């Protein structure tokens, strides 16, 4: 029951927020019926001069019209309402045919100004709202001065003492202004708190979504690593053993079977590589880089200070996606090693030789950093990546100074035809 009530309240509040002008126009009509009609009726029955009644009536209509703009233009609506109240305070007293006198500021429609004060304090920042409060208290002082001595405007306090009249009037007007301003500030604090809670909930939802994505990505990475370690390595061993069996007995009937096993194993490795790409960290949705992206890679390397000269020999040809990615990763790792080990001021050269059987990649640099005794993780990773497509890698010191990396990336799998072919 409480949930349905809160849901209905939230729906109403959301509707009123989306249709501010329409909602405030409806509120202005509702206030005009009890307050405006009574005020206009008093003005109509008054025997004060017509010009005075028209001036007071026009001001009251403007005051009611300010309700329509109270949230759309809070400061302007409050300022216009304050000007109308000042006009009503300055007008001479009104009187009816029965001889009763009353100031125009005491007409019922002037209560609308309290709503304008509440709205201004709830919509404006602290400093502007304090200015509005100060203006209101100044207006209260003017009203008190206008009503301080009822005899001056033809009024009477009845059986009450004049002191009681003044104390009650002062406390009532000041307390009303202070309460309306305070309620407006509390409303603003509530809106700010709700806004912060909504923003916090949105951030929490975004964090949960991001955590779920990270968890799914981590799971894909884990599965990818396990498949690579278990399946891909096993297939590589199977292909190697099948090739060894075929080469050991090339003339035996089993050589054709071994050749078929090796070919199927290589195809399985190729498919497995594609599957691992789908399971990589980005979920397989981002395009894989290739040799077509070399210009961006070279620009990045040159931005570090390394001078790279590129030479291409032969006619370029289209590569299978796995081979294209492997060639790109080898170049990327080779140039990264130049940056890390040769220094940011090194000069590097890269040659792409498009030969009939394979693409030969050579990367050299003039760095003088000593070569480690054991191959690093980068070189080991490149060798494993090249072995997946049947390629090879050689790396070592150059005569004199520098380092040279040479990789061979075959266009097709190295499946030799079986003896039965």
JOKAFEN-V693626 format. One record per backbone hydrogen bond with DSSP energy under -1.0 kcal/mol. CO is the residue of the C=O (numbers start at 1). NH is the residue of the N-H. E is the energy in kcal/mol with one decimal. If there is no record, write none. Layout:
((CO,NH,E) (CO,NH,E))
This chain:
((1,5,-2.1) (2,6,-2.8) (3,7,-2.4) (4,8,-2.4) (5,9,-2.5) (6,10,-2.5) (7,11,-2.2) (8,12,-2.4) (9,13,-2.6) (10,14,-2.4) (11,15,-2.2) (12,16,-2.6) (13,17,-2.0) (14,18,-2.0) (15,19,-1.8) (19,23,-2.5) (20,24,-2.9) (21,25,-2.4) (22,26,-2.1) (23,27,-2.1) (24,28,-2.4) (25,29,-1.9) (26,30,-2.2) (27,31,-2.3) (28,32,-1.8) (29,33,-1.7) (31,35,-1.8) (31,36,-1.1) (32,37,-1.8) (35,39,-2.4) (36,40,-2.9) (37,41,-2.1) (38,42,-2.3) (39,43,-2.2) (40,44,-2.3) (41,45,-2.1) (49,53,-2.0) (50,54,-2.8) (51,55,-2.2) (52,56,-2.3) (53,57,-3.0) (54,58,-2.9) (55,59,-2.0) (56,60,-2.1) (57,61,-2.1) (58,62,-2.2) (59,63,-2.2) (60,64,-2.2) (61,65,-2.3) (62,66,-1.7) (64,67,-1.1) (65,68,-1.2) (69,73,-2.6) (73,77,-2.8) (74,78,-2.4) (75,79,-2.6) (76,80,-2.5) (77,81,-2.3) (78,82,-2.6) (79,83,-2.0) (80,84,-2.0) (81,85,-2.3) (82,86,-2.2) (83,87,-2.0) (84,88,-2.5) (85,89,-2.1) (86,90,-1.8) (87,91,-1.2) (94,102,-2.5) (95,47,-1.3) (96,99,-2.1) (100,96,-1.8) (102,94,-3.0) (103,106,-1.6) (104,107,-1.6) (107,110,-1.9) (108,111,-1.9) (109,112,-1.8) (110,113,-1.3) (111,114,-1.2) (112,116,-1.6) (113,117,-2.2) (114,118,-2.2) (115,119,-2.5) (116,120,-2.5) (117,121,-2.3) (118,122,-1.5) (119,123,-1.7) (120,124,-2.2) (125,129,-2.3) (126,130,-2.4) (127,131,-1.9) (128,132,-2.2) (129,133,-2.2) (130,134,-2.5) (131,135,-2.5) (132,136,-2.5) (133,137,-2.7) (134,138,-2.0) (135,139,-2.5) (136,140,-2.6) (137,141,-2.2) (138,142,-1.9) (139,143,-2.5) (140,144,-2.8) (141,145,-2.3) (142,146,-2.0) (143,147,-2.4) (144,148,-1.2) (149,152,-2.0) (150,153,-1.1) (150,155,-3.1) (157,160,-1.5) (161,165,-2.0) (162,166,-2.3) (163,167,-2.7) (164,168,-2.8) (165,169,-2.5) (166,170,-2.5) (167,171,-2.8) (168,172,-2.4) (169,173,-2.3) (170,174,-2.4) (171,175,-2.6) (172,176,-2.2) (173,177,-2.3) (174,178,-2.8) (175,179,-2.7) (176,180,-2.4) (177,181,-2.2) (178,182,-2.5) (179,183,-2.8) (180,184,-1.9) (181,185,-2.2) (182,186,-2.5) (183,187,-2.2) (184,188,-2.1) (185,189,-2.7) (186,190,-2.3) (187,191,-2.3) (188,192,-2.8) (189,193,-2.6) (190,194,-2.8) (191,195,-2.5) (192,196,-2.5) (193,197,-2.7) (194,198,-2.7) (195,199,-2.6) (196,200,-2.8) (197,201,-2.7) (198,202,-2.6) (199,203,-2.6) (200,204,-2.7) (201,205,-2.5) (202,206,-2.5) (203,207,-2.8) (204,208,-2.6) (205,209,-2.5) (206,210,-2.6) (207,211,-2.9) (208,212,-2.5) (209,213,-2.3) (210,214,-3.0) (211,215,-2.9) (212,216,-2.7) (213,217,-2.9) (214,218,-3.0) (215,219,-2.3) (216,220,-2.4) (217,221,-2.6) (218,222,-2.6) (219,223,-2.7) (220,224,-2.8) (221,225,-2.8) (222,226,-2.6) (223,227,-2.8) (224,228,-2.5) (225,229,-3.1) (226,230,-2.9) (227,231,-1.4) (227,232,-2.1) (228,233,-1.5) (230,234,-1.1) (231,235,-2.8) (232,236,-2.4) (233,237,-2.4) (234,238,-2.4) (235,239,-2.7) (236,240,-2.4) (237,241,-2.8) (238,242,-2.5) (239,243,-2.5) (240,244,-2.4) (241,245,-2.6) (242,246,-2.2) (243,247,-2.6) (244,248,-1.9) (245,249,-1.4) (249,252,-1.1) (252,255,-1.7) (254,258,-2.7) (255,259,-2.4) (256,260,-2.3) (257,261,-2.6) (258,262,-2.7) (259,263,-2.4) (260,264,-2.8) (261,265,-2.5) (262,266,-2.2) (263,267,-2.3) (264,268,-2.4) (265,269,-2.4) (266,270,-2.4) (267,271,-2.5) (268,272,-2.9) (269,273,-2.1) (270,274,-1.8) (271,275,-2.3) (272,276,-2.6) (273,277,-1.7) (274,278,-1.5) (275,279,-1.6) (280,283,-2.2) (282,285,-1.1) (290,293,-2.3) (291,294,-1.6) (293,297,-1.6) (294,298,-3.1) (295,299,-2.3) (296,300,-2.1) (297,301,-2.2) (298,302,-2.8) (299,303,-1.8) (301,304,-1.1) (301,306,-1.0) (302,305,-1.5) (307,348,-3.9) (309,350,-2.9) (311,352,-2.6) (313,354,-3.4) (320,324,-3.3) (321,325,-2.6) (322,326,-2.1) (323,327,-2.7) (324,328,-2.0) (325,329,-2.7) (326,330,-2.3) (327,331,-2.1) (328,332,-2.8) (329,333,-2.8) (330,334,-2.6) (331,335,-2.7) (332,336,-2.0) (333,337,-2.2) (334,338,-1.5) (335,339,-2.0) (336,340,-2.4) (337,341,-2.9) (338,342,-1.9) (343,346,-1.4) (346,307,-2.3) (347,366,-1.2) (348,309,-2.4) (349,364,-2.6) (350,311,-2.7) (351,362,-2.2) (352,313,-3.2) (353,355,-1.3) (353,360,-2.6) (357,411,-1.5) (358,355,-1.8) (359,409,-3.0) (360,353,-2.9) (361,407,-3.1) (362,351,-2.6) (363,405,-2.8) (364,349,-2.3) (365,403,-1.0) (367,402,-1.2) (376,380,-2.1) (377,381,-2.7) (378,382,-2.3) (379,383,-2.5) (380,384,-2.3) (381,385,-2.5) (382,386,-2.9) (383,387,-2.5) (384,388,-1.2) (386,389,-1.1) (386,391,-3.7) (392,408,-2.3) (394,406,-3.4) (396,404,-2.7) (399,401,-1.2) (402,398,-1.8) (403,365,-1.7) (404,396,-2.0) (405,363,-2.8) (406,394,-2.9) (407,361,-3.1) (408,392,-1.5) (409,359,-2.9) (413,415,-1.6) (418,421,-1.8))
